[in-house]
Amino acid sequence: MKTRYRRFSSYLRQKFGCRVYRVPLDAGFTCPTRDGTISRGGCLYCDPRGSASAISDTRISVRAQMLKGMDAARRRYGAEKFIAYFQAFTSTYAPLERLKTLYTEATDSPDVVGLSIGTRPDCVPDEVLELIASFVPRFDTWIEYGLQSAHDSTLRAINRGHTAAQFSDAVERAKARRIGVCAHVILGLPGETKEMTLKTAGYIASLPVDGIKIHLLHVLKESPLEKLYREGKITPPSQEEYVGLVCDFLELLPPHVVIQRLTGEAPRGNLVAPLWALDKHAVLRAIIRELEKRDSWQGSLYKNL
């Protein structure tokens, strides 16, 4: 059967020959859109947990979180190797020595084969990228930049506090140091048309990006977006609309880009809308069915950009 897109799980199995699991970590970071450096309140869609996994526990050290997560993944998924994934908030937004200590703590196990760091494109000074690059010879090393949209008007509207140009610059500087780059985008952002979304796909395709995480716009409890939703000012996409957009997006991406996610997840008790997103596997099946219906695949329209 034809593989419709390049799955991250397949990439990892090909590289390491076994089941590899990402362990989400929360090191207690914050963001410049929360602490007043740029603004306060965080991004429009972000809740007080700052994209932290529901299983992250800041009451224990990063090393303890890592060991606990590895043990759980061995038992539940049969995982053999692991990626330390700094997921919550902006995981480069701290003094250099603290970052070095945290990244070293998280990777201090023979079963850890990867390091992935979620951050913003405006929070990666060269000295931080040099630190991350020092892990490249020993680990499958990724930096995950939240872009969300290639349109500066949208970035302003959702309180991102950076520009698309800063994303491009951050990508180039990471790639110059052989760090894998994963871009995060959100489909269904307020005010964005289908044409705007597809321009974001083309923009990412034009850059040396290695991976992508595609997210659905979730309305989360206690996020600034919740108020707009309650007031009827925003409407999340339907499942049908989202599935179509994801497939359109995939068709424009280069075939080599690793698809690390096709829809985000939110804890059941924390999601306000859309509730159809709670069944992640149904969404993924719908995406595959739509690609099959089109007889299409990742990169099928890439040369037409």
C-alpha positions as CSV (number, residue, x, y, z in Angstrom):
1,M,0.0,0.0,0.0
2,K,1.3,3.5,-0.9
3,T,2.6,5.5,2.0
4,R,0.7,8.8,1.8
5,Y,3.0,10.8,4.0
6,R,6.4,10.5,5.7
7,R,5.5,9.4,9.3
8,F,7.8,10.3,12.2
9,S,7.4,6.8,13.6
10,S,8.7,5.3,10.4
11,Y,11.6,7.7,10.3
12,L,12.6,6.8,13.9
13,R,12.3,3.0,13.3
14,Q,14.4,3.3,10.1
15,K,17.1,5.2,12.0
16,F,17.2,3.3,15.3
17,G,15.6,-0.1,14.4
18,C,13.2,-0.1,17.3
19,R,10.2,1.6,18.8
20,V,11.2,5.1,19.9
21,Y,9.0,7.2,22.2
22,R,9.1,10.9,23.0
23,V,9.0,11.7,26.7
24,P,7.4,15.1,27.3
25,L,9.1,17.3,29.9
26,D,8.2,20.5,31.7
27,A,11.2,22.3,33.1
28,G,9.2,25.2,34.5
29,F,10.0,27.7,31.7
30,T,7.9,30.7,30.8
31,C,7.5,32.8,27.6
32,P,8.3,36.4,26.6
33,T,4.6,36.9,25.8
34,R,3.8,36.0,29.4
35,D,6.4,37.7,31.6
36,G,6.1,41.2,30.1
37,T,9.2,41.1,27.9
38,I,7.0,41.3,24.8
39,S,3.5,41.2,26.3
40,R,1.4,39.4,28.9
41,G,-1.3,36.7,28.7
42,G,0.5,34.4,26.3
43,C,-0.6,33.5,22.8
44,L,-4.3,33.7,22.0
45,Y,-4.8,29.9,22.0
46,C,-2.5,29.0,24.9
47,D,-3.8,27.9,28.3
48,P,-2.0,28.3,31.6
49,R,-0.1,25.0,31.1
50,G,1.7,26.4,28.0
51,S,1.3,23.2,25.8
52,A,2.5,21.0,28.6
53,S,1.6,17.4,28.4
54,A,-1.1,16.2,30.9
55,I,1.4,13.7,32.3
56,S,4.2,16.2,32.9
57,D,5.0,16.9,36.6
58,T,7.0,19.9,37.6
59,R,7.1,18.8,41.2
60,I,9.9,16.5,40.3
61,S,13.2,17.1,38.5
62,V,13.6,16.8,34.7
63,R,15.7,13.7,35.2
64,A,13.0,12.1,37.4
65,Q,10.3,13.1,34.8
66,M,12.5,11.4,32.1
67,L,13.0,8.2,34.1
68,K,9.3,8.0,35.0
69,G,8.2,8.6,31.4
70,M,10.6,6.1,30.0
71,D,9.4,3.4,32.5
72,A,5.7,4.1,31.6
73,A,6.5,4.0,27.8
74,R,8.3,0.7,28.1
75,R,5.3,-0.9,29.9
76,R,2.6,0.7,27.8
77,Y,4.1,0.9,24.3
78,G,7.0,-1.5,24.3
79,A,9.4,1.4,23.6
80,E,13.1,0.6,23.7
81,K,14.7,4.0,23.0
82,F,13.6,7.5,23.9
83,I,13.7,11.2,23.0
84,A,13.8,13.8,25.7
85,Y,11.2,16.3,24.6
86,F,11.1,19.7,26.2
87,Q,7.5,20.5,25.3
88,A,6.1,23.2,27.7
89,F,6.4,26.9,27.1
90,T,9.6,28.3,25.6
91,S,12.3,25.8,26.4
92,T,15.3,27.9,25.4
93,Y,14.1,30.9,27.5
94,A,16.6,30.7,30.4
95,P,20.2,31.4,31.2
96,L,22.7,29.3,29.2
97,E,24.1,27.4,32.2
98,R,20.6,26.4,33.3
99,L,19.7,25.2,29.8
100,K,23.0,23.1,29.7
101,T,22.1,21.5,33.0
102,L,18.6,20.6,32.0
103,Y,19.4,19.3,28.6
104,T,22.3,17.2,30.0
105,E,20.0,15.8,32.8
106,A,17.4,14.8,30.3
107,T,19.8,12.9,28.1
108,D,21.8,11.2,30.8
109,S,20.7,7.6,30.0
110,P,22.0,5.1,27.5
111,D,18.4,4.5,26.3
112,V,18.0,8.2,25.3
113,V,18.8,8.6,21.6
114,G,17.2,12.0,20.9
115,L,16.7,15.5,22.2
116,S,13.8,17.7,21.0
117,I,13.4,21.3,22.2
118,G,10.2,23.3,21.7
119,T,10.8,27.1,21.5
120,R,10.1,30.3,19.6
121,P,12.1,31.7,16.7
122,D,12.9,34.9,18.6
123,C,14.4,33.0,21.6
124,V,17.4,31.3,20.1
125,P,20.5,33.5,20.3
126,D,23.6,32.0,18.7
127,E,25.0,30.8,22.0
128,V,21.9,28.7,22.7
129,L,22.1,27.2,19.2
130,E,25.7,26.4,19.8
131,L,24.8,24.6,23.0
132,I,22.0,22.6,21.3
133,A,24.5,21.8,18.4
134,S,26.8,20.2,21.0
135,F,24.3,17.4,21.4
136,V,24.1,16.7,17.6
137,P,27.0,14.2,17.5
138,R,25.4,12.0,20.2
139,F,21.7,12.4,19.7
140,D,19.0,12.9,17.0
141,T,18.7,16.6,17.8
142,W,15.7,18.7,16.9
143,I,14.6,22.3,17.6
144,E,10.9,22.9,17.3
145,Y,9.9,26.4,16.3
146,G,6.4,27.6,16.7
147,L,5.6,29.5,13.5
148,Q,1.8,28.9,13.4
149,S,1.3,31.1,10.4
150,A,3.5,32.7,7.7
151,H,1.4,35.9,7.9
152,D,2.6,38.7,10.1
153,S,-1.0,40.0,10.4
154,T,-2.1,36.7,11.9
155,L,0.9,36.6,14.2
156,R,0.1,40.0,15.6
157,A,-3.6,39.0,16.0
158,I,-2.7,35.9,18.0
159,N,-0.1,37.7,20.1
160,R,2.9,35.7,18.9
161,G,5.2,38.6,19.2
162,H,7.6,37.6,16.4
163,T,7.6,37.8,12.6
164,A,7.9,35.3,9.8
165,A,11.2,36.8,8.9
166,Q,12.5,35.9,12.4
167,F,11.4,32.3,11.8
168,S,13.3,32.2,8.5
169,D,16.4,33.5,10.2
170,A,16.1,31.0,13.1
171,V,15.7,28.1,10.7
172,E,18.8,29.1,8.7
173,R,21.0,29.5,11.8
174,A,19.9,26.1,13.2
175,K,20.5,24.4,9.9
176,A,24.0,26.0,9.7
177,R,24.7,24.0,12.9
178,R,23.2,20.7,11.6
179,I,20.3,20.9,14.0
180,G,17.0,19.3,12.7
181,V,14.2,21.9,12.4
182,C,10.6,21.1,13.0
183,A,8.0,23.8,12.3
184,H,4.7,24.1,14.1
185,V,1.6,25.4,12.3
186,I,-2.0,25.8,13.4
187,L,-4.8,25.4,10.9
188,G,-8.1,27.3,11.5
189,L,-6.6,30.5,13.0
190,P,-8.9,33.4,13.3
191,G,-9.1,35.5,10.1
192,E,-7.1,33.0,8.0
193,T,-8.6,31.9,4.7
194,K,-7.7,28.7,2.9
195,E,-5.5,30.7,0.5
196,M,-3.5,32.1,3.5
197,T,-3.1,28.6,5.0
198,L,-1.7,27.3,1.7
199,K,0.7,30.2,1.4
200,T,2.0,29.1,4.8
201,A,2.6,25.6,3.4
202,G,4.5,27.1,0.4
203,Y,6.5,29.3,2.7
204,I,7.6,26.3,4.8
205,A,8.3,24.3,1.6
206,S,10.7,27.1,0.5
207,L,12.9,26.7,3.7
208,P,15.3,24.0,4.8
209,V,12.8,22.6,7.3
210,D,13.1,18.9,8.2
211,G,9.9,18.2,10.0
212,I,6.5,19.7,10.7
213,K,3.7,19.5,13.3
214,I,0.3,20.4,12.1
215,H,-2.2,21.4,14.8
216,L,-5.9,22.0,14.9
217,L,-6.9,25.3,16.5
218,H,-8.1,24.1,19.9
219,V,-10.2,26.3,22.2
220,L,-8.9,25.5,25.7
221,K,-10.2,26.4,29.0
222,E,-8.7,29.6,30.5
223,S,-7.1,30.6,27.2
224,P,-7.7,34.1,25.8
225,L,-9.4,32.3,22.8
226,E,-12.1,30.8,25.1
227,K,-13.6,34.3,25.7
228,L,-13.8,35.0,21.9
229,Y,-15.4,31.6,21.4
230,R,-18.0,32.1,24.1
231,E,-18.8,35.5,22.6
232,G,-19.3,33.9,19.2
233,K,-16.4,35.8,17.6
234,I,-14.5,32.7,16.4
235,T,-15.6,29.3,15.0
236,P,-13.2,26.4,14.9
237,P,-13.2,24.4,11.6
238,S,-15.4,21.3,11.2
239,Q,-13.7,17.9,11.0
240,E,-14.4,17.9,7.2
241,E,-12.9,21.3,6.8
242,Y,-9.8,20.5,8.8
243,V,-9.2,17.2,7.1
244,G,-9.4,18.9,3.7
245,L,-7.0,21.6,4.8
246,V,-4.5,19.1,6.1
247,C,-4.5,17.2,2.9
248,D,-4.1,20.4,0.8
249,F,-1.2,21.3,3.1
250,L,0.5,17.9,2.8
251,E,0.3,18.0,-1.0
252,L,2.5,21.2,-1.0
253,L,5.2,20.0,1.3
254,P,8.5,18.4,0.1
255,P,8.4,14.6,0.3
256,H,11.4,14.5,2.6
257,V,9.8,16.5,5.4
258,V,9.0,14.3,8.3
259,I,5.4,14.7,9.5
260,Q,5.6,14.6,13.2
261,R,1.9,15.4,13.9
262,L,-1.3,15.8,11.9
263,T,-3.5,17.0,14.7
264,G,-2.9,18.1,18.2
265,E,-4.2,16.6,21.4
266,A,-5.9,18.3,24.3
267,P,-6.9,16.7,27.7
268,R,-10.6,15.9,27.6
269,G,-11.4,18.1,30.6
270,N,-9.6,21.0,29.1
271,L,-11.0,21.2,25.6
272,V,-13.9,23.6,25.0
273,A,-14.1,23.1,21.2
274,P,-14.2,21.5,18.8
275,L,-15.2,18.3,20.6
276,W,-14.8,16.1,17.5
277,A,-11.0,16.6,18.1
278,L,-11.2,14.3,21.1
279,D,-11.1,11.3,18.8
280,K,-7.7,11.7,17.4
281,H,-7.6,8.3,15.7
282,A,-10.8,9.1,13.8
283,V,-9.3,12.3,12.5
284,L,-6.2,10.5,11.3
285,R,-8.3,7.8,9.6
286,A,-10.3,10.6,7.9
287,I,-7.1,12.2,6.6
288,I,-5.9,8.9,5.1
289,R,-9.3,8.3,3.5
290,E,-9.3,11.7,2.0
291,L,-5.8,11.2,0.5
292,E,-6.8,7.9,-0.8
293,K,-10.0,9.4,-2.3
294,R,-7.8,12.0,-4.1
295,D,-5.2,9.4,-4.9
296,S,-2.8,12.0,-3.5
297,W,0.1,12.1,-1.1
298,Q,2.6,14.4,0.6
299,G,4.5,16.4,-2.1
300,S,2.1,15.5,-5.0
301,L,1.8,19.2,-5.8
302,Y,5.2,20.3,-4.5
303,K,6.8,20.9,-7.9
304,N,3.9,23.1,-8.9
305,L,4.7,25.8,-6.3
